[in-house]
Amino acid sequence: MQDYHKLTVWSRAMDLAENCYAATRCFPTTERFGIASQMNRSAVSIPANIAEGCGRGTNRDFARFLRMAYASACELETEALIAKRVGLSEPAPLEQLIDEVNEVRRMLNGLVKQVAATAD
């Protein structure tokens, strides 16, 4: 398998996780163990699944983990939309986060298609 450090989508997913932590830092303390924690876990899951998939022995496994990363990105987008709707922070940081999630999702979708086409 390839070195995940060289994947642009992994790098963007790492940035997304970092930005998610920054965005949730301003949430009310009552949400520290609620939606903020869930958003951070979802964000971390994206690059973690990409890395784990790279560590697997087959393209079929890699594609499966990329799909899990995609699912985590969908989860994060939903959580950010909920946080925005209920007013947990100013809208701008959450809108930026949603834009980043959508970019990572597009990249994952393209990579899944590429890897799945060459699955063992």
C-alpha positions as CSV (number, residue, x, y, z in Angstrom):
1,M,0.0,0.0,0.0
2,Q,1.0,3.6,-0.4
3,D,2.3,6.0,2.2
4,Y,-0.8,7.9,3.5
5,H,1.4,10.9,4.3
6,K,1.7,11.5,0.6
7,L,-2.0,11.6,0.0
8,T,-3.4,15.1,-0.4
9,V,-6.8,13.9,0.9
10,W,-5.1,12.7,4.1
11,S,-3.4,16.1,4.6
12,R,-6.7,18.0,4.0
13,A,-8.4,15.7,6.4
14,M,-5.8,16.4,9.0
15,D,-6.3,20.2,8.5
16,L,-10.1,19.6,8.8
17,A,-9.7,17.8,12.1
18,E,-7.5,20.6,13.4
19,N,-10.0,23.2,12.2
20,C,-12.9,21.3,13.8
21,Y,-11.1,21.4,17.2
22,A,-10.7,25.2,16.7
23,A,-14.3,25.7,15.7
24,T,-15.7,23.7,18.7
25,R,-13.4,25.4,21.2
26,C,-15.8,28.3,21.3
27,F,-18.9,26.2,21.9
28,P,-20.6,26.5,25.3
29,T,-19.0,24.4,28.0
30,T,-22.3,22.6,28.4
31,E,-21.5,21.1,25.0
32,R,-18.0,20.0,25.8
33,F,-19.1,16.3,26.2
34,G,-22.0,16.7,23.7
35,I,-21.9,17.7,20.1
36,A,-18.4,19.3,20.4
37,S,-17.0,16.0,21.4
38,Q,-18.9,14.1,18.8
39,M,-17.8,16.5,16.0
40,N,-14.1,16.2,17.1
41,R,-14.4,12.4,17.1
42,S,-15.9,12.4,13.6
43,A,-13.3,14.7,12.3
44,V,-10.4,12.6,13.7
45,S,-12.0,9.5,12.3
46,I,-11.6,10.8,8.7
47,P,-7.8,10.9,8.5
48,A,-7.5,7.9,10.8
49,N,-9.6,5.7,8.5
50,I,-7.6,6.9,5.5
51,A,-4.3,6.0,7.3
52,E,-5.7,2.6,8.5
53,G,-6.9,1.8,5.0
54,C,-3.4,2.5,3.6
55,G,-2.0,0.1,6.1
56,R,-4.3,-2.7,4.8
57,G,-2.9,-5.2,2.3
58,T,-5.4,-4.9,-0.5
59,N,-7.1,-2.2,-2.5
60,R,-10.5,-3.7,-1.6
61,D,-9.7,-3.0,2.1
62,F,-8.3,0.4,1.3
63,A,-11.6,1.3,-0.6
64,R,-13.6,0.0,2.4
65,F,-11.8,2.3,4.8
66,L,-12.0,5.2,2.4
67,R,-15.8,4.7,2.5
68,M,-15.7,4.7,6.3
69,A,-13.8,8.0,6.1
70,Y,-16.5,9.4,3.7
71,A,-19.2,8.3,6.1
72,S,-17.4,10.1,9.0
73,A,-17.3,13.2,6.8
74,C,-21.0,13.0,6.3
75,E,-21.5,12.6,10.0
76,L,-19.3,15.6,10.7
77,E,-21.2,17.8,8.2
78,T,-24.5,16.9,9.8
79,E,-23.2,17.7,13.3
80,A,-21.8,21.0,12.0
81,L,-25.2,21.8,10.4
82,I,-27.0,21.1,13.7
83,A,-24.5,23.2,15.6
84,K,-25.1,26.0,13.2
85,R,-28.9,25.6,13.4
86,V,-29.0,25.7,17.1
87,G,-26.6,28.6,17.3
88,L,-23.7,27.1,19.2
89,S,-21.3,29.6,17.7
90,E,-21.0,32.3,15.1
91,P,-22.1,30.9,11.7
92,A,-18.9,31.7,9.8
93,P,-16.5,29.1,11.4
94,L,-19.1,26.4,11.0
95,E,-19.8,27.4,7.4
96,Q,-16.0,27.2,6.7
97,L,-15.9,23.8,8.4
98,I,-18.8,22.6,6.2
99,D,-17.0,23.8,3.1
100,E,-13.9,21.9,4.1
101,V,-15.9,18.8,4.8
102,N,-17.4,18.9,1.4
103,E,-14.0,19.3,-0.3
104,V,-12.7,16.3,1.6
105,R,-15.8,14.3,0.7
106,R,-15.3,15.1,-3.0
107,M,-11.6,14.1,-2.8
108,L,-12.6,10.8,-1.0
109,N,-15.2,10.0,-3.5
110,G,-12.7,10.4,-6.4
111,L,-10.1,8.3,-4.6
112,V,-12.7,5.6,-3.8
113,K,-13.6,5.3,-7.4
114,Q,-9.9,5.1,-8.4
115,V,-9.0,2.5,-5.8
116,A,-12.2,0.4,-6.3
117,A,-11.5,0.2,-10.0
118,T,-8.2,-1.5,-9.2
119,A,-9.4,-3.6,-6.3
120,D,-7.8,-7.0,-6.0
